[in-house]
Amino acid sequence: MTKHVNLRLPDDVHEMAVAAATADDRSLNSWLIAVVRRAAESGETPNHAGGDSAIPAPLRGSDPSPRP
């Protein structure tokens, strides 16, 4: 069974999500499902403690900094 969710994304977030989905060779819907599933299974809250709840913390593994 699937559920439908209406999700409103700011233009910049939508563009970043589309780019990430394309880079992962997935549809935007498939990519969003994977991101939500990973976040939900981690059991961690995605927001910074004491921070603005409208600004989620980056997901693990999404740090663009180069590795040594």
C-alpha positions in Angstrom: 0.0 0.0 0.0 1.2 3.5 -0.7 0.2 6.8 0.7 0.2 10.2 -1.1 1.8 13.2 0.5 1.6 16.7 -0.8 5.1 18.2 -0.2 5.9 21.8 -0.8 9.6 22.5 -1.4 11.2 25.9 -1.9 12.6 26.3 -5.4 16.2 26.0 -4.2 15.6 22.8 -2.2 13.7 21.3 -5.1 16.6 22.0 -7.5 19.0 20.4 -5.1 16.8 17.4 -4.6 16.4 16.9 -8.3 20.2 17.2 -8.8 20.8 14.7 -6.0 18.3 12.2 -7.4 19.7 12.6 -10.9 23.2 12.0 -9.6 21.9 8.8 -7.8 20.2 7.7 -11.1 16.8 7.8 -9.4 13.5 9.5 -9.9 12.9 12.4 -7.5 10.1 10.3 -5.9 12.4 7.3 -5.4 15.2 9.4 -4.0 12.8 11.1 -1.5 11.5 7.8 -0.4 15.1 6.6 0.2 16.0 9.8 2.1 12.9 9.6 4.3 13.4 5.9 5.0 17.0 6.4 6.0 16.1 9.3 8.3 13.2 7.4 9.9 15.2 4.2 10.4 18.1 6.1 12.1 15.8 7.1 15.0 17.6 10.4 15.2 15.8 13.7 15.0 16.9 15.6 11.9 17.0 19.0 13.6 19.8 20.6 15.5 19.2 20.8 19.2 18.0 24.3 20.1 18.1 25.2 16.4 15.5 26.4 14.0 13.2 23.4 13.3 12.7 24.7 9.8 16.4 24.2 9.1 17.1 20.4 9.2 20.6 19.1 9.9 22.4 17.5 6.9 21.8 13.8 6.6 24.7 11.6 7.4 26.8 10.9 4.4 25.8 14.1 2.7 28.9 16.1 3.8 30.4 17.6 0.7 33.8 18.1 2.3 36.6 16.1 0.8 38.0 13.1 2.7 41.7 12.8 3.4 
